[in-house]
Amino acid sequence: MSAHPHRLTPEEYLALDRAAEIRSEYYNGQMYAMAGGSLNHAVIINNTGRMLGNMLEDRPCLVVSNDVRVRVQSLFYAYPDIVIICGEPQFADDRTDTILNPLLLFEVLSRSTERYDRVFKWDQYQTIPSLREYVLVSQFEPRIEVFRPQPGGNWLFSESTGLGATCHLESIACELPLSRVYRNVTFGAAETP
């Protein structure tokens, strides 16, 4: 990710990002171009999004991939890999491209963004009142980590590992078999981003 050279207001960021061909995230006046993904990254997002969409098709929930941004307060705008919204979507303005009320957020980890997803984004995402689960998916081994808010402000961590495991998503009462999340993923494949 690379930063925009000038300090921007959220409104300036949104105008630039909406007109750009390459998506960028925003934090406190700076705009950061998003890194490209690998084939494994894309396959995991597609497998997971398709599976969740099928599981939730009869419920008032939407499963969207990284084409919509999420606003976390007014200082941070991000493009999670998968966003789940249940109930009526709330938007930042009259455009329908910035979500305020995600229920679940998924990030597929890459070598270049893992620290950013685990530390910085996680710190920001914890402030979203509607968020009930934050899910980190490895693309290098079959492993899914889930964080759930608990009374008192703590977050409960659970981990599912191995292709025979199943990841329970409590907030939407769904089970994700890791064998399906990782279908057609080649572990040990070279990754550039």
ABEGO torsion letter per residue (X at the ends): XBBBABBBBAAAAAAAAAABABBBBBBGGBBBBBBBBBAAAAAAAAAAAAAAAAAAAABBBBBBBAABBBBBEAABBBBBABBBBBEBBBBABABAABBABBABBBBBBBAAAAAAAAAAAAAAAAABAABABBBBBBAABBBBBBBBBBBGGBBBBBBBBEAABBBBBAAAGBBBBAAAAABGBBBGBBBAX
